[in-house]
């Protein structure tokens, strides 16, 4: 180290190598605090910690972080050298911490300072009062520094690497921490002092005094080595926790479980549009935020709004869990707080210009009208599908508790595609969300709040107020801790239970251990999840023990199905399992965690009481349904979205009329057998009247209306993955006798199902779910004091009975079955097949053997208007946070539930050719048919 007493004046000052690009380190060298060559890590970390002005544990933490960063500053091949001898400050240029000109660009590669770039830095700042009494000066606070760094990345463009934002966290924010003036949010970095640091390599006197007054003791070689290793481990842990998106996948076992799952980067669109679908703005916003009576998240609404993201920050507080930008990274769609706002705000959320062409009639004025309740507000700006449940009594105690937060059906059935910076949004389409990641992140947020220093204090301040008593804070912590303990114990119970179970693999014809199949972006095993919730977790929460035996692995994930047209289809689900719409919707509400009392220790009149909002569930169905399709021969309610060529304005989105004509004919030849004629193409009805859906014999009169009894095909004959179709066919559940579910007796009495005798305690999952949801829905209507005549009208005439299979029966189509829906709006439903295993219509019309076996989803990947879906490369590398769909595990074995076979155009269908449904199509024919499908 230089002797400060012998240090020459600035001109000439101690020379600094231009290969040291860090202004702070250049200042340390220029001021003579450290050498310009190799500096021991202890010396460097101690010197910088002294400069920071921190004391105690904070100073120790600063030393550890500096040591870790210095350890890797010269690259992986120099780590041992760094441990034993130190960081080489004159060889940092081009190293892993050098952004190669993609940063501020104040300091050139030749060591010269660019004054224009300092002026640019100043342009991001503001005027601040000097706390030392020096008048006012230009500076940048934390927020302005953040904006400056983002602009640097934007300016760098493709030159910027994924890890540059990480590097920036250790540069300007740290400089603010060390050299900043003022306190708290008023702390700022003086541009004048920055200029002096760059030009003269000189610190402000207050920083110099901190360093001079604290001597640095040289370490022994042994301590240096041990300290370096410890620092390396600690910095790896800190960086992994601070930047989980990049490091979580690399962490082993339990360490990885402590880190938030990786998420894709959030990209702001340059424009967004909601497509016209016959809903007025007020209808759409109500649907997005009307509560179904669910408490999907394990904490009350206020608590959820007070939780922070489970990420560690060294120099700033983490963002909030509920931040819209954060939730969008899970695939959710942003939504305004209210629709009663200015046009610019509505336009930012996609409510722009679309309604200038036509003004849809609000549902309240439809015939018949949908008299849904008051407009559902979104006061905290949560994304589409998040709803606040207010004033609902606990089903077991009757006591009104705190407001809860849950997901509504819009969370899973609202779609969005991206194309060159434009977001195109539509209701009723499949969401591209990852709910499992959100579950894990919420649980970790609770854990971090309990165990990371400072978090609970901030949480309690938000929930209770800063003046809350210690007793109230302790009580809050106990409640939060009880929730956290339950979540951890439940995950352990689930893992232990599933680890001891087997399942029958229809493809291999043998029993094998159960294990989850990753759901990922755009997929969810809703059917198994509902069973796990109702027949296991709800029973546990009701005080019943031993029913973890009803758990089943989440091994049959499916793509979220579109829900336009569904009210007029006899069966909604892929597996054609439920005919009764109220049962369908009530079961969904229970699955996303409506509160439910199944306890035998409460008064009998509270048994089967739930928090589900039966009125809203009925209104949602009416909003989707509209008026009857007959005699007008057209659908109303929520209509399927139209191909948005007029919005995108790109040549790739233009419709080729000649191709459409050829594609229409191909559709009449190879699609109508299963999918029937299109519901919205009058030209098809004119050209092919015998195949028109409106003349089909599959319209079945039930009560006063006609419903389309879709074609059902055997999963085996279609050759598609049978996992989802087999859930209700094979899963069983056990229930306590006091519930008296008695599916045979009840369903036969209510719906004339003509079921054979079934045990009241050990039954098929399908029957157990049908009868339990039926009882809970009836209880909900009674509790809501719905008039019996209105109840009867809500039920309608559609039965709550098991699906008998194809009608008329077909011995060549053995169960289980999948149903084929009309293809209106099919362009907006990628990826395809029930399990989301085929990325585009192009591959759906190709031989199954040629389809991609592995591809990435989520992360806002662009839509491909040519292939209609997602253009993927088989085995492609996934971007940070994306989920990988794959038909095979890493060891080459087939993943249960993930087959992309079947529905294949590879030859002539016939006996022994399961999965073949049509001849091989020429390339031109594929694109002709695709062009026609765009118009539906």
N, C-alpha and C positions, 0 to 999 in steps of 0.2 A: 504494500500500500504506500502511496505517496505521503511524504511529510507535508502536512498542510502549511506549515510555516515556510516551507521552501517553494510552495506552489507559485509559478509565475503569474503575472496578470493575464487577463483574457487575450490580449493581442501582443505576442502569441501566447495562447493558452496551451494546456496539455492536449496534444493531438488525439483524436478519436478515429478509429478505422471506419471508413464508409461502410464496411461490412458489418457494422453494428447498427441496425436500423431502428433501435428502440430509443426514443428521445429521453426516457427516464434513465435508462442505463447509460446513455451518452452523458447525461448530467452527472451521474455518479462518477464516471471516469474523468470527465472534464473538471469536476470539483476536487478530484484527487481522493475520493473516498474508497475506490477500488481500482485495481489495475485494469489495463485495457486488454489483457490477454486472458489467461485462465484464472478464474476466481473460485475458491472453494464454496460449495453450496451453503455451508454454514455462514461464511462471511457474507455472502450475497443476501441470504434470507434474513439474517440478523440486521444487516444494514437497512434493507428496505422496510422491515418491520419497525425499526427505530424511526424511519422517516414517516411512517404512517401515523405516528402519534398514539397508537392503540396501547392499551395496557392489559395485564392479566391474560385471561383466556383468549380474548380477542386478538391480542398480540401474538400469542402462541399459534392461534389459527392462521393468522397472516403469514407467520414464518413457515408453517407447514405448506400452505398453498404456494408460496413463492418457491420453496424448495422443490415442490412437485413440478411446477411449470419449468423451472430452470433445469430440472433433471432431463426433460425431454426436448429442451430448446435446440440442441444440436443434432437431434435425430436419434432413431432407435439404435443405430450402430455405435453411437457414442455414449450410451447410457452408463456402461461400466466406467468409462473414462470420467464421466461427470461425477459418478459416485465417489471415486477415489481421488480425483484431482480437482474437479469443479467444472463449471460451465465456461465455455470458450466464447467470450463476448465479442471477439473480433472475427468470428466465423459464423455469425447468426444469419447473415444474408443468404437467402436461398434455402434456409432450414425450414422445419415444420411449422415454425411460428411466423414465418415471413409470408405476407399476403401478396407479394410480388406485384406491387403497384395497384392492388385492388382496394386499398384502404384510403387514408386521407390524402396521400400523395404530397404531403407537405415536405417530406424529406426525400430527395432523389437518391438514386443508386450511387451517385458520386458524393453523397453526404451534404449536398447543397440544399438550402432551404428555399422553397418557392413561396414568396410573399403573397402571390395571388391565391394560393391555397389557404394561407392563414386568413386572408380576407374572406374567402369562402366559408371557412369555419366560423368566423365572426357573424356571417349573414344568418346563421342558424340560431344565434343567441339573442339576448335582450339586454336591457340596461338594468344594472343592479347597484344598490347603495353599498359602497365599500364598508364593511363592518369595522375596519381599522380607522375609519374617519377620513378616508381619502376621496371623498366625494362620490361620484358615480363612475362606473366603468362597464364595458361590454363583457359579458360572460355567458356561459351555457349551464343550465341546470340539468338534472338527470334526464328529464323528458326531452329537452332540446338535444342533448347528446345522443339519445336514442334515435331521434329523427335524423340527425347528422349521420349516424352509422348506417341507418337504413338507406339513406340517399347514396352513401358510398357504395353499398352493395348493388343498388339499382344502377348506378353509373358503371360499375364493373361489368354488369351483364353476364355473359357466358364465361367471362374470365374468372368469376367468383366460384369458389369451391363450396361444397356443402358445409364444411367445418369453419368457414370464415366467420360466421356469426358467433361461433364459440370463442374464437380468438379475440374478437372484439370485446367480449365480456371482460377480458383481462387487460384491456388497454385504456380507452377513454374513461369508462366508469371507475377503474382503479385510480386513474390520475385525479378524477374528481374526489375520490375518497381521501387521497393523500394531500393534494394541493388545494382542495376546494376551500372556499370561504363561506362563512355563515353556517347555519344549522338547519337540519331537517329538510323540508321541501324547498327552503330558500337557499340551500347550499348551491354554489355555482363555481365554475372554473373560469378564472380570469384569462381572457384572451391575451392581455398584455403579458401575464406571467408565462403563458404558453409560448408566446413569441420569444421571450427572453430565454426560456428553456431550450428552444430549438436553435436559436441563433447564437447565444452565448454559452449554452450548456451550463446554465447557472440556475440554481434553485432560489426561491424566495428565502429571505433570511430566517423565517420561522421554521422552514424545513431543514435548513442547514444546521440551525441550533439544536434541533431534535437529534440529528445524527451525531454532531460533535459531542453532545453531552452524554452519550451512551457508548462506551467503548465496546469494541467487538473482540471477543476472546477466540483465539484460534483453537480448532478442535484437534483431537488426536486422530490418527488414521483409523483406529478401530471404531471410535465413535462416529467418524465421518462415514464409514461404510454402513454401520448399523443404522445411523440416522437416514442415510440415503435410501436404504431399503424400506424402512418404515415410511418415509415420506412418499416413496413411489407407490406403496400400497394404499396409503391414505389418499393421495391425490387421485389415484385411479378410482377409489370409492367415491370421492367427492365429485369428480367429473362425471362418473356414471350416474350418480344420483341427480346431479344438476342438469345433465343432458341425456335423459333416459332414451330419447328417440333414437340416438345413435348407438348407445352402449348397452341398453337392456338386453338385446338379443345375444350379446356376447357373454353375459353373466351366467354363471352356473347355478342351478338348483335354487336353494332358498334365497341366495343373494339376489337372483333375478326376480324373485317374488316380492322383494322389498322395493323394487323400482317400478315406477309407472310404465305401462306398456308403451311402446313407441307409437307416435302419431305422425301422419303426414303433415307437411308444412301447409299452413293456411294461405291460400292465394286469393286475393281480392279480385272479383270479376270486374271487367270494365263496363259491363252492362248485365242486367238480369231481367227476365220476363216471365210472367205467369201466363200460360196459354188459356185461351177461352175454352171453357168446358160447361157452359150453361149455368155457372154459379156467379151470383153477384159478389162483389167484394166483401160485403158483410157476411154472406154465407160461408165464404172461404175462410175468413178469419175466425169465425165462430167454430167451424169444424177443426181448425188448427189448435184451438186452445180450450174447447169445452171439455170439462172433466167428465170422465166415465165413472168417477168414484174410485180411482186407483191411487195407491200409495206405493208406487214402484220403488222409490228411493227409501232407504231405511231410516231416514231422519225427517223431522218436521220441515215444513217449507222454510221457516226462518233459519233453521240450522243449515239447510242446504245452501241458502244464500250467503251464509257466513263462512262456509268451508273454503279453504285455499287449495290450489292445485298441489298435488303431491310431488313437488320438485324443490330442490334445495337451491337457495340463492345466497351468494356470498355478500353482495353489495346492494341488494334490493329485495323487497318483499315479493313473494310469488304472486302470480295472478290468482283471481278467484276461480273456483271450480265452475261456477255458473256463467262465466264470461262467454258471451256468444261466440267470439272468435275461437275460444277453446273448444266449446261444444261442436262447432262446425268441423273441427278436425276429426270428430267421431262420425262425420257424415251428415249431421243435422243441418237443416236449412234455416237461415236467419229469418226473423219475423219482427215486424214493428211492434212497438208497445201498444199502439192503437191505430185504427184506420181513420180516426178523426184527427188528422194531422195535415200538414202541408203537402203539396204535390211533389216537391223535391224529395221529401222523406219517403213517400210512397214509391216514387220512381227508383230510389236507391234499393228498395226491397223487391223490386220487380213488378210492382203494380203501376206499370207505365204504358201509356198509349194503347195497350191492348183493349181497354174498355172504350177507347175512342171510336172503334169500328162499330161495335154493337153494345147495347146496354142490357145485359141479362136481367131478367125480371127477378127480384129477390124472392127467395123461397116462401116468404110470408105471404106473397101474392099469388103463388101457384094455385092450380086447381087440381087436386085439393091442396090447401096451404099447409106449409110446415110451420107450425106455431112454436118454434123453439124459444127457449127462455131468453133472458137478457143477454146482450152482447157479451161474449167472453173477452175480457180485457187481458192484456199481457203486460202488466205494469212494469215488470222487471226486464222486459225485452228478451225473454227466453226464446229459443228456436221453435220451429214448427213441431207440434206433438207434445210439448210440455204444458201441463195444466195444473192449476191450483185447486185443491179440494178444500172447501171451507165448511165449517159448521156441521161436520158429520160426527155423530156420537160413536164412541167405541162400541163395536157390535156386542162385546161381552159384558161391559159394565154400564153402557148407556150414557157414560159421561162424555160431554163434548170436549174434545181435546184441541190441540193446536192444528192449524191448517197443515195439510200434507201436500206433497208434490208427487205427481205421477205422469206416466206417459199415456197419451190417448192414441186411438187407432191411426191418427194422422202421422205419428212418429214413424210407423213402419210402412204406411201406405200413401206416401207423398213422394213423388219422384223428382229427380233433377239430373240433367245431363250438362256437360261442359263442352264448349267448342270454341277454341281460339279466344279465350277470355270472356265468352258470353255464357251465362247460366240460363238454361231453359228449364222452367219448373212446371209441374203439372200435378194435380190432385188425383188420388186413387192409384198412382203408379207405384212400383216397387222402390222402396228407399234404399240408399246405399250407405246404411249405417252399420256400425259395429257395436252392438249392445253389450257384448261380453267385455270389451275393453272399457266401456263406461262403467260396468259393474265393478271391475277390478280397480279402476281409478278412483271411484267413489269410496270403496273400502279402504284403499291406501290413504286417501285424503283424511278419513276419520283417524286412521292410525297415526299419521304424521301430526295431526292436531293434538293427539294425546301425548306423543312422545318427543316431538322435535321442540327444543326450547323456544319459548316465545309464542308458539302458535296458539296454544290454548288461551293465553291471555288475550290475544287479538280476537280469537273466536268468541270468547265470553264478552268482550267489549261490544262486539257487533250484536250478539244475541240479547244480552242483559243490559247493556249500557256501561260506560266506563265507571260509573259510580256504584255499581252493584257490590253487595257485601261479599265477604269471603265465604260466608255460609251458602249464599246463592251460587257462587262460583263452584264451590265444592259439590253441591247437589247437581249442578249441570254436568260437571266432569264425571260424576258417578253414572249419570244416565247415558252420557256419550260412551263411557267405558263399557257399560253393559251392552250397548249396541255393537260396539267393536268386538267384544268377546263373543257375542252370539254369531257374528259374521265369520270370525275365525273358526269357531267350533263347528259351524255348519259346513264350511269348506272342508274341514277335516273329516266330518261325518260323511259328506258326499264322497270324498276320495276313498275312504275306507270301505264304504258300502259298495261303490261301483267296483272297487278292486277285488271284491269277493263274488262278483256276479258274472254270469255268462249270457250269451245270446246265440240264437241260431242264425247262422249265415246262410241265406237262401241260395247264394251263388256257390259256396263251397260245400253246402249240405252237411255242415258240422257245427258243433258248439264251439264257441271261442270266447275269450275274456271280453267283457264289455270295456269300452273306452270311448272317450269323447272324440268326435270328428270336429275339427276346427270349423267354426261358423264363419268368422271373418266378415269383411264388408259385404253387405247386401244379402246375407243369409242368416237364418235363425231356425233352430229346431223348436218351433213354437209348440208342436203337439206334445213332445216329451217334456218340455218345460212346463206346460200347463199341468200335466200329470204330476210332476215333481212338486209344483207349488201347492196344488189342491190336496193331493193325497199324502203329502209328506210334510212340507214345511208348515202349511196352515194347521195341520194336526199338531205338530210340535208347538207352534205358537199358541194353540188352544189348550196346551197342557197335557196332551196325549203322548204317551211314550211308545216306542217300538215301531213306529210307522216309517222310520227311515228305510225299512225293508221295501217300501213302495218306490224308492228312487230308481231311476233308470238313466243310463248314460245318454248324453245329448249327442246321439249318433246318426240323426236323420235330418240334417239341416236342409232347408229349402230356400229358394229365392222368394222374397215377399211377393205374393200374387197381386195382380191389379184388381181393383174392386169396382171399377165402373162396370155397369151391366149386371153385376152380381145379384142385386135384389130380384132380377127377373130370370135368374138361372135356378134350376131346382137344387143344384148342389154348388157350393162355393169353393170348397177346399180342393186341392189337387187330387186327394184321394176320395172325393165325392162322399164324405163321411157324414155331413150334417145337412139336413134339409130345412130344419126350423130356424128362421133368421134370428129370432130372439135368443134362442139357445146358442147359436153361433156367436152372437155379439156378447152375451153374458159370459160365456166361457172364455172369450178373449179378455174380458175385463178381469175375471178371476185370475187368469194366467199372468197378467201384468200387475198383479198384487193388489186387487181390491181386498180390503180387510174382511175377514170371514171368521165367524165364531162357530167352531165345531166342538165346543166343550160341553161335558156333561155336568160341570160344576156351576152352571149358571141357570137361572130360571128357564123353564122349557120354552117360554115365548121368545127367548133370545137365541135359541138354537137355529142355525142356518141364517142368522141375521148377517148382513154384509154392508159394506160402504158403497156398493155399486150404485150409480145414479141411473136407475131404470128409465127415467123420463128422457135423459139425454141419449141413452142407448137407442130408444125408440125414435127420437128425433133424428139421430144420425142416420138410421136406416131410411127414414122418410126422405131425408135430404139427398141420399144416394139414389133413391128409388124414383122419385118424381111420379108422374101419372102412368097408368097402365099402357103398355105398348099397343094393345088392341083396343078399339078398331083402327086407330090411326096408322098402325104398322110402323111405328118409330119409337125410339127410346128418348126419354127425357131425364130429369134428375141430373146426376153427374154423367156427362157424356165423355167419351174417350177423346184424348187430345189429338189435334190435327198436325200433320207434318209441318213444321214451322219454317218453310222455305221463305215465306214473306217476311219473317222476323230476322232470320240469319242473313239473308241477302247475299249468300255466297253461291257461286256457280255449282259447287259440289252438292248443294241442297235443291237445285232445280229438278222438277219432275219431268221426265221424258215421256210425252204422251204416247208415242209409238210403242215404247217398252211396256207401258201400262196396259195397252190393248193386248199385247201378246201375253203379258203376265196374267191378265184376267182370264184368258182362255186356259192357261196352264192351271190356274187356281181351280177352275171348274172341273179339270181333269184329275187332279191329284190331291186336292185339299178338302173338297166338300164332303168326302166320305166320313171324315171324323169331325172337322170343324164347322161343317154346314156352310151355307151361303153367308156372305157378309151381311151385317145388320145395317150397313150405312152406304150401300152402293146401288142406287136405282138403275144404273146402266147394267149391272150384273143381273138384276131382277128382270130387266127387259130382254136381255140377250139369252139368259138361261132360266126361264121362268120355272121349269121343273125343279131346279136346284135352289131356287130362292128360299131363304130362311123363313120368309113370311108365308110360304105355302107348305112348309115342312109339317109332317105329321108328328113331330116331336114336341110341338106346343101342347102342353097338358093343362086342362082346365082344373084348377084347384080353388074351390070356393067361387068367388065372382070373377077371378082373373085367370089369365093364361101364363104359364111359366114354361121355360124351355128346359126340357129334360135332355141334358147334354149326352152325347155319345160317350159311353164308357168302354175302355179297352183294358185288357189284362196287362198288368205290368210285365208278365213273362212274354206275352206275344209282342208287346211293344219293344221289348229288349232293354228297357230303361231300368235304372237303379230301383230295386224294390223296397229299399229301406223305409221310406216315408209311408208307402202304402201298407207296409206290414206292421206299423206301430199299433194301430187299433185292432189289427187282426191277431196279434200275438201277445201283446202286453197284458198282464193281469194286475189287479190291485186287491189289497185286503183292507177292510174298514171295520170299525168297532160296531158291535151289534146294536148299541143304543141309538145309532143314527137311523136305523130302520130304512135303509135305502130301498131294499126290496125292488130291484129293477123290474123283475117280471111283473109283480103285482102292480106297481105304480104306473109303469109305461103302458101296460095293457089297459089299465083302467082309464088313463088320461087320453091315450092316443090309439087304442086298438091295435097295438103292434103285433099281437099274436106271437109273443115270445115264449119259448119253452122255459121251464123252471130253471132259475139260476140262484145260487146261494146268495143270501143277503149279506154275507161277510167276505166272501172270496169270489171275485167276479171278473169278467173281462173288463179291461180298462175302458173300452168304448161304452159299455152299458153303465159302468159306474159313473163316468163323466156325464153321460146323458141325463141320468136320473138326479145326480147331485146338482148339476147346474139348473135343472128344471125346478127342483125344490127351492133352491136359493132364489131363482128369479120370481117364483110365486110369492115367496116371503118378502122380497123387495117390493113387489107391487102392493102387497097388503100393508107393509110398513109405510109406504108412500101414500096410502089411502086412495089408491086408484079405484074408481068405480068398477064394480064387477063387469058391467057391460063394456066399459072401455078396455078392461083387461082382456075380455074375450076378443075384442076387435084387434088388440095388439098381438095376440097369439095368432089370429087368423086360422086358416085351415091346413096349413102345411104341418106335417107330422114330425114328432121327435122320436123317430124310429130308426133302427139300423138300416143302412142302404142294402137293398136286395140285390144290387148288381145291375148289369145291363138289362134294359127293358126294350123289347121282349128278351127273356133269358136266352143265353147263347152258351152252349156247352163248350164251344171253342174259345170262350173267353173266361177262364177260371179266375177267381179272385186271388189276390187283391187287385183292385182296379185303379186306374187314373181316369179322370174325365177330361174331355177335349173341349175347351171353351171357344166361343167365337173369337176371331182374330182382330176385332176392331182395336186400334191402338197398339197393336203388337210391336210396332217400331219402337215404342217407348218402354219396353219391358225387358231389355237385355240385362244380364245374360240369360240364356234360354235353357229349356227343360226345367222340370220342377225343382231340381237341385242347383240351378245356376251353373251348370257344368259346361255350357257351350257359349262362347263369348259373343257370337253375332249370328244374324240370319244366314249369312253366307255359309257358315260352318254347319248350321242346322240343315241346310239343303245339300250338304256334302256327305259322302260316305263317312260313317262314324269312325272308321279306322284312321281317317286322315285328320281328324279334329285335334286341336292342341290339347295336350295332356296336362299342362301346367302353365298357369298364367297368373298375373297379378291384378288385384282389384282394390278399389278405394284410392284415396289420394288425389281425387279430382282428375283422373286420367280422361283424356279427350274422347268424345264420341266420334265414331267413324260413319259418316253419312253414306259411304259407298257400300261397305259391308253390312251396315245397319246393326250397330252394337259397338263392340270394342275391337279394334285391330290389335291383335296380340302376336307375340312371337313365342312359339312353344319353348318352355323352359327359360323364359326371359328373366333377367335380374329385377327384383322388386325394388322400388324406391323406398326410402325410409318410411316406415309406418304402414306401408301397404300390406295387405294379407295375400297369401298365396293360395290359390285353388290348385289342387293337384289330385289326379286320380290315383296316385301311388304314394306310399310313404317313402322315406329316405332309403329304406332297405329293399325297395322294389316291390313290396307286397301291395295289393290293391287296398285302398282306403275305403272302409265301410261307409256307404252312403254317397260316395263320390264318383260313381261310374258315369262316364259321358257317352256310353254306348246307346244304341237303340234309336228309333225314329230315323232310320238311316235310308238314304237314297243310294242303294248300292246294287240293285238287281230286281228280280221279279218276286213279289211276296208270295208266300205259300207255306205249306206244311214243312216244318223243320227249318224254317228261315226266320226264327224269332229275331225281331229288331229291324228286319227289312220291310219298309213300307212302300217303296217305290223304286222305279228304275233310276239309273245314274243320269243326272241332268247334265246337259252340256253347259259350259261356262256361260254362254249367252242366255240360256234358259234360266239359270240361277239368278242372273241379274235382272231378267225380265220379271220373274216372279217377285223378287225383292222390290222392284220398282212399283209393282202393283200393291204389295203389302204396305208400302209407305203411305198409300192413299187411304187406307182403312182407318 
